[in-house]
Amino acid sequence: MSIQVKNIRKEFGSFTALKDVSLDFPTGELVALLGPSGCGKTTLLRIIAGLESADSGQVLLDGADASDTHVRERQVGFVFQHYALFRHMSVFDNVAFGMRMKPRRERPSESAIKAKVTELLKLVQLDWVADRFPSQLSGGQRQRIALARALAVEPRVLLLDEPFGALDAKVRKELRRWLRRLHDELHITSIFVTHDQEEALEVADRVVLMDHGKVEQVGTPEEVYRHPASPFVYGFLGSVNLFHGRVEGDAVHVGDDLLFRDKVAFGNGAEVFAFARPHELNIVIDPQETSGVAAKISRILAFGVTARIELDGLNGSTGQLFEVEITRDEVARLGLEEGQAVRLLPSRLRVFEREKAAIAEGSAPNWVI
Amino acid sequence: MAASRTFRVLPGFGLSLGYTLAWLSLIVLIPLVAVFVKAGSLGLDHFLAAVSSPRVIASYKLTFGASLIAALINTFFGLMLAWALVRYSFPGKRLVDALVDLPFALPTAVAGIALTALYAKNGWVGKLLEPLGIQVAFTPLGVLVALVFIGLPFVVRTVQPILEDLDTEYEEAAVSLGANRWQAFRYVVFPTVLPALMTGFAMAFARAVGEYGSVIFIAGNIPMVSEITPLMIITKLEQYDYAGATAIAVVMLLISFVLLLVINGLQAWTAKRTGRER
């Protein structure tokens, strides 16, 4: 089932949680709402579920306006961050809850309920814990039960609020893959909220990036990672080096250092943000080299496949920290040492005009995924 | 030698346990034993005669019956009051919250006089009830009113923290699974507060059984009608029948003990049934 939200606004007192958000979620996709805490992603999810009501705007489920429909009738499966399993009920009763709450004439027989619960517990690979209580399960198991419980009422959409937020790193990773596989089996339109960019990029078909109550960018994981539409998206997805630069002629300067020489679309003298990923920076040790940003190596971390070099900016970028990723062979070939003064040359750079970035705050385009 | 000793982080276990036991004995156990010893001096025949005279039996019925009903009433309204205090915000909420403790703080005699003045035939409330043929003061109904009054804080104060801890997430989960308001309360909220509710009930009941000061004024103390058991003990004492008084005390003690045991058993049973057992 498709979900559309149109011009949603929501305020909590003087705090604006959502500023005129419009989004289309097509049928059968797994979409991530990604953003820092307080960006409004959970509020949006709760409004779609009907647990919260918007101050203005519409929620359309399958094209029909559901804004005034009670959460009970929206047929959405909602999975809570802290599972919200009923502590006084066994796992079986938890999963059966939704079916047992139906009006008598719609309620399946107890044997049908039993069959359905067993099937769902098998689906989440936990059929052996049916008689246990939630307190006897691990966090990952609880979250899977919560999912089974939400699926039991055969929801038209599945909404997950930070589903892996309360789990430790290893379990989180396992559950992530598991959720992806489950979605590939069920093909139920799903939206999940997360502040973890890795999680969003890894699991979702589409990623919606949100900040300060508005949508920053929508796209496939690859699109948003490779072509960030705003400085916020660039900074939020993956680690990044930021240069505060100034356009002079056809080059970007940081202080007196020349960062990059290329056709720049901005006028002479424009203040810009320039972004480069750690692997997009080259280290130059030649003291004769005059282009690039001067920096001093503060640490070399060489325990992975690639080495991570941490640097302190010099001259125009004093006080800034940079991070470069190169192979370990490269470190050995260059003979890099801590304390060494080098220059950083970007192989790829993304430049945003500083004023444009500020202006973009006000606009609210309708993002179609 | 030293290695075989179990190491405790907190010092003074022996001292504090010894002190606690000594204190408990002095304050609770020795007086209780004295009650049994004193009652034992009566001999079985006299004991039975003392505790089963019709007037005493009538007082048991009133004390335990009225206490039970009062505790039930308090359980119901206490839950509602706690719910209102936790879930809603309204002007004067803090004042209402503070007022709940009034029956704790008020000297019972003051409460008794106030209630009597209100419910007597010429009192504010009594005046209104009189034409309807309802008489409260100096009847068993008056006893009930006083017991409801003094038992009010118990259920509220035991249920309130549990309700505060109960995240609205649970109700949201229930509703998103298709439960209506009543079902969400019946199957999610109520089972969660049930143990606290039973504790509150037990405490309100125990307090009501032992209540003297506030009841004695409004009860009227008519033999066979509105005499409570603690009054029977006082009456015996005033007649210098110490053994008889303690005999009745023993019976009260035993009934209360058995009832609390039953309630504890019920709590253990619900805990086991709902996976809270540790």
Interface residues (C-beta under 8 A of the other chain):
Chain A: A49 L51 V71 R72 V76 G77 F78 F80 H82 A84 L85 F86 R87 H88 M89 S90 F97 G98 M101 K102 R132 F133 P134 S135 Q136 R149 A150 A152 V153
Chain B: D167 E169 Y170 E172 A173 A174 V175 S176 L177 G178 A179 N180 Q183 Y187 V188 P191 T192 T274 G275 R276
